[in-house]
Amino acid sequence: MGVAYLVITNNGKVPDALVAASTPVAANVEFHQTTFADGMARMRPLPEIVIAPGQSVKIEPGGIHLMLVDLKSALVSGKPVPLTLEFRVAGRITVDLGVEAHDAPAAAKTPQRDQ
């Protein structure tokens, strides 16, 4: 299992939604949101991630994140991983994700892609 974090910005004039994602390093990419209630973290699947016009959505720890399910091989720190994002309006956009160790702090250079 792996997890992807990034920031998605909608520079368009209409709402858009991330409706699917894929990567050659995993069998599936799922959208999840972590919430905290009564001292417990709960993770629930999301069917899509909506981005309002002129707004950004942070895909980050403790919130919305992308799960890379059934990795085909181990991720290697420092070796970029391609991730194709499919938007309802903007279509497909491929980004390269930086790979960090599980205990590494969030990098200021997290890939960011404007749609």
matplotlib code that plots the C-alpha trace (Angstrom):
import matplotlib.pyplot as plt

x = [0.0, 1.2, -0.3, -0.1, -0.3, -0.5, -2.4, -4.9, -5.9, -8.8, -7.9, -11.1, -14.4, -16.5, -16.4, -14.4, -14.0, -11.2, -13.1, -10.4, -6.6, -4.1, -0.5, 1.6, 3.0, -0.3, -3.4, -5.8, -5.9, -8.7, -9.8, -10.3, -11.0, -9.8, -12.0, -11.5, -14.4, -14.4, -10.6, -10.8, -9.6, -12.0, -11.3, -14.1, -14.0, -14.9, -16.4, -14.8, -13.0, -14.7, -12.6, -14.5, -13.4, -10.5, -9.9, -7.4, -7.8, -5.0, -4.5, -2.7, -2.2, -5.1, -7.6, -8.3, -5.6, -5.1, -4.4, -2.1, -3.6, -1.7, 1.7, 3.4, 6.8, 8.3, 8.4, 12.0, 12.8, 13.8, 12.4, 9.4, 6.1, 3.8, 0.2, -2.6, -5.5, -8.8, -11.0, -14.6, -13.9, -10.1, -9.6, -6.5, -3.4, -0.2, 2.0, 5.2, 5.0, 8.2, 8.7, 9.6, 10.1, 7.1, 8.6, 9.9, 8.3, 6.0, 8.2, 7.7, 8.3, 5.3, 4.2, 1.5, -0.6, -2.9, -5.7]
y = [0.0, 3.5, 6.9, 10.0, 13.6, 16.7, 19.9, 20.3, 23.8, 24.5, 27.5, 27.1, 29.0, 25.9, 23.3, 20.2, 16.8, 14.3, 11.1, 8.5, 8.1, 5.4, 4.6, 1.8, 1.0, -0.1, -2.1, 0.6, 4.1, 4.9, 8.2, 8.4, 11.0, 10.7, 12.2, 12.3, 11.9, 10.9, 10.5, 7.9, 8.3, 7.0, 6.6, 6.5, 6.2, 9.1, 8.6, 11.8, 14.9, 18.2, 21.3, 24.6, 27.2, 29.3, 27.0, 24.4, 21.1, 19.7, 15.9, 15.5, 13.4, 13.5, 14.6, 13.6, 11.2, 8.8, 5.2, 3.2, -0.3, -3.5, -2.1, -4.1, -3.4, -1.4, 2.3, 3.7, 6.9, 9.6, 7.7, 9.5, 7.7, 8.7, 9.3, 10.0, 12.0, 12.0, 15.1, 15.4, 18.7, 19.0, 15.4, 13.4, 15.0, 13.0, 14.2, 12.7, 12.1, 12.3, 9.2, 9.7, 7.3, 6.7, 8.7, 11.6, 15.0, 16.4, 18.0, 21.6, 20.4, 18.1, 17.9, 20.4, 20.4, 23.1, 21.9]
z = [0.0, -0.8, -0.4, -2.6, -1.6, -3.8, -4.3, -7.1, -8.3, -10.6, -12.7, -14.7, -14.5, -13.7, -11.0, -11.8, -10.1, -9.9, -10.9, -11.4, -11.1, -12.1, -11.9, -13.4, -10.0, -8.4, -9.4, -8.2, -6.9, -4.4, -3.0, 0.8, 3.5, 7.0, 9.7, 13.5, 15.9, 19.6, 19.5, 16.7, 13.1, 10.5, 6.8, 4.2, 0.4, -1.8, -5.2, -6.5, -5.3, -6.3, -6.9, -7.1, -9.7, -8.6, -5.6, -4.5, -2.7, -0.6, -0.9, 2.4, 5.6, 7.9, 5.2, 1.6, 0.2, -2.7, -1.7, -4.1, -3.7, -4.4, -5.3, -8.1, -6.5, -3.7, -4.1, -4.1, -2.3, -4.8, -7.8, -9.3, -9.8, -12.7, -11.7, -14.2, -12.9, -14.7, -14.3, -15.4, -17.3, -17.7, -18.9, -18.2, -16.7, -15.7, -12.9, -11.4, -7.7, -5.6, -3.3, 0.3, 3.2, 5.4, 8.3, 6.2, 6.8, 4.1, 1.5, 0.4, -3.1, -3.2, -6.9, -7.8, -10.9, -12.1, -14.3]

ax = plt.figure().add_subplot(projection="3d")
ax.plot(x, y, z, "-o")
ax.set_aspect("equal")
plt.show()
